[in-house]
Amino acid sequence: MKKIFLSICCLAFLTNCKSNKSKTKETGKSIDSIQNIYQFTVKNIKGDTFDLSTLKGKKVMIVNTASKCGLTPQYEQLQNLYEAYKDKKFIIIGFPANNFLWQEPGTNSEIASFCSKNYGVTFPMMSKISVKGSDIHPLYEMLTQKSKNGLQNSKVKWNFQKYLINVNGELEMVISPKTLPNDTSVIEWINK
């Protein structure tokens, strides 16, 4: 009986040692469980494949958007921010979503036309997705679950919530929907 107990204890000790080796020294996070955006491929608003691994080395703002929301005018600040910093290894990726009071009912084509005509949007827009609920897109699963992003749990509270991704493709900050894209905290993050 003692031999079995000792064998189990040794096995548990060795397993613990092995799992500690797969954690980073800086954070203690498991390398295998933490994800970054580079593993995802999405569809752009025209339906073409957009591989997020092409963004390596850039800071990225991911934002869920809507055309019929009180926050829709944020498109203007998003576009201005993109134009000001796009040559400084910064990009904005817009994800239209109809998760909040059906404020993005249009087709991808209608959304693209609306963004271009009303706000002159030139930053990449993706196909409409779900950012919460049972049909949440896998990218947003990663962005909202600490077990997958290594930073924090979050809920997408409304349209125009912003996720700031560092040059390694890792979630670094979550910005409230009501905080403007050109807020000082965002500008400082881009410039650091």
C-alpha atoms as one frame of an Amber mdcrd trajectory, in Angstrom:
protein
   0.000   0.000   0.000   2.862   2.352   0.854   4.501   1.577  -2.502   1.343
   2.490  -4.382   0.998   5.718  -2.392   4.654   6.635  -3.009   4.290   5.829
  -6.703   1.257   8.102  -6.970   3.086  10.909  -5.121   6.132  10.582  -7.391
   3.950  10.594 -10.477   2.103  13.709  -9.270   5.425  15.432  -8.526   6.853
  14.613 -11.938   3.677  15.753 -13.694   3.788  19.050 -11.800   7.450  19.562
 -12.719   6.698  18.870 -16.378   3.768  21.309 -16.481   5.853  24.041 -14.840
   8.389  23.755 -17.657   5.727  24.683 -20.197   5.039  27.998 -18.467   6.757
  31.239 -19.263   9.048  32.678 -16.592   7.539  36.161 -16.858   3.881  35.305
 -16.444   3.569  31.738 -15.236   1.043  31.192 -18.032   0.987  27.892 -19.826
   2.453  28.322 -23.298   0.147  25.660 -24.707  -3.094  27.210 -23.425  -2.456
  30.881 -24.238  -3.392  31.874 -27.754  -2.650  34.826 -29.967  -4.524  36.253
 -32.922  -2.055  34.847 -35.458  -3.676  31.419 -35.397  -6.938  32.783 -36.815
  -8.047  33.174 -40.394 -11.187  35.210 -41.016 -13.110  36.482 -44.037 -12.905
  40.115 -45.028 -16.018  42.077 -45.919 -15.706  40.962 -49.572 -15.572  37.298
 -48.505 -11.857  36.818 -49.157  -9.597  35.031 -46.677  -7.708  37.306 -44.286
  -4.936  35.567 -42.371  -4.276  37.408 -39.111  -0.716  36.032 -39.068   0.037
  38.660 -41.760  -0.181  41.221 -38.943   2.900  39.943 -37.096   4.976  42.808
 -35.747   2.069  45.289 -35.751  -0.069  46.630 -32.950  -3.696  45.847 -33.704
  -6.990  47.290 -32.548  -9.876  44.850 -33.007 -13.280  46.509 -32.742 -16.821
  45.225 -33.205 -18.847  47.709 -35.216 -22.453  48.538 -36.095 -24.059  50.948
 -38.557 -27.201  51.847 -36.612 -25.820  52.533 -33.134 -25.435  55.695 -31.105
 -21.701  54.964 -31.146 -21.518  54.598 -34.952 -19.842  58.035 -35.301 -16.764
  56.379 -33.765 -16.051  55.216 -37.316 -14.752  58.739 -37.930 -12.268  58.581
 -35.030 -11.266  55.045 -36.009 -10.502  56.185 -39.560  -8.569  59.254 -38.340
  -6.560  57.092 -35.923  -5.819  54.578 -38.660  -4.623  57.265 -41.052  -2.432
  58.872 -38.388  -0.684  55.642 -37.327  -0.962  53.121 -40.179   2.620  53.821
 -41.239   3.823  53.212 -37.670   3.051  49.480 -37.549  -0.527  49.957 -36.324
  -3.730  48.611 -37.871  -7.422  48.589 -37.035  -9.589  45.591 -37.900 -13.357
  46.126 -37.855 -15.760  43.254 -37.230 -19.407  44.141 -37.905 -21.688  42.340
 -35.459 -25.454  42.288 -35.022 -25.394  41.209 -31.361 -26.799  44.366 -29.770
 -30.406  45.311 -30.513 -30.018  44.345 -34.185 -27.948  47.470 -34.872 -26.019
  45.850 -37.734 -28.765  44.255 -39.858 -27.174  44.864 -43.269 -25.334  42.498
 -45.563 -21.567  42.691 -45.894 -22.001  44.637 -49.130 -24.379  47.130 -47.493
 -22.025  47.551 -44.523 -19.029  48.174 -46.801 -20.988  50.759 -48.781 -22.204
  52.504 -45.614 -18.689  52.676 -44.118 -17.154  54.000 -47.315 -19.858  56.544
 -48.161 -20.427  57.936 -44.656 -16.997  57.685 -43.020 -14.450  57.026 -45.775
 -13.323  53.848 -43.996 -10.132  52.391 -45.454  -9.017  50.209 -42.552  -9.736
  46.502 -43.057 -13.326  45.481 -42.407 -14.206  41.817 -41.993 -17.379  39.880
 -42.699 -20.136  40.129 -40.125 -19.629  37.792 -37.158 -21.052  37.123 -33.712
 -19.053  38.496 -30.783 -21.019  36.824 -27.984 -23.465  34.038 -27.269 -23.594
  30.438 -28.415 -22.409  31.341 -31.928 -19.466  33.511 -30.809 -16.620  33.578
 -33.332 -13.488  31.673 -32.157 -11.423  34.891 -32.303 -13.787  36.540 -29.850
 -13.756  33.427 -27.668 -10.018  33.937 -27.352 -10.346  37.683 -26.753 -12.932
  37.267 -23.981 -11.636  34.215 -22.068  -8.657  34.528 -19.737  -7.935  30.818
 -20.115  -7.282  31.502 -23.818  -5.867  35.046 -23.847  -3.856  34.930 -20.604
  -4.895  38.445 -19.565  -8.491  38.661 -18.428 -12.072  37.566 -18.857 -14.256
  40.172 -20.513 -17.672  40.455 -22.054 -18.309  42.444 -25.170 -20.577  45.005
 -23.546 -21.756  46.815 -26.675 -20.783  47.871 -30.175 -17.350  49.490 -30.562
 -15.574  47.643 -27.757 -11.866  47.714 -28.534  -9.267  44.979 -27.996  -5.652
  46.127 -28.187  -3.223  43.476 -29.393   0.559  43.802 -28.998   3.209  43.097
 -31.654   3.299  39.437 -30.571  -0.399  38.986 -31.314  -1.356  38.878 -27.626
  -4.211  40.699 -25.950  -2.847  43.614 -23.964  -5.822  45.842 -23.148  -9.624
  45.999 -23.387 -11.182  49.425 -24.019 -14.814  50.247 -23.215 -17.240  50.882
 -26.093 -17.858  54.469 -24.906 -14.143  55.302 -24.802 -13.292  57.014 -28.061
 -10.724  55.348 -30.318  -8.484  58.425 -30.098  -8.500  58.488 -26.280  -5.180
  59.364 -24.637  -4.811  55.820 -23.263  -5.018  54.394 -26.801  -2.582  56.940
 -28.264  -0.094  56.267 -25.451  -0.413  52.509 -26.042   0.266  52.920 -29.768
   3.302  55.116 -29.118   4.942  53.035 -26.379
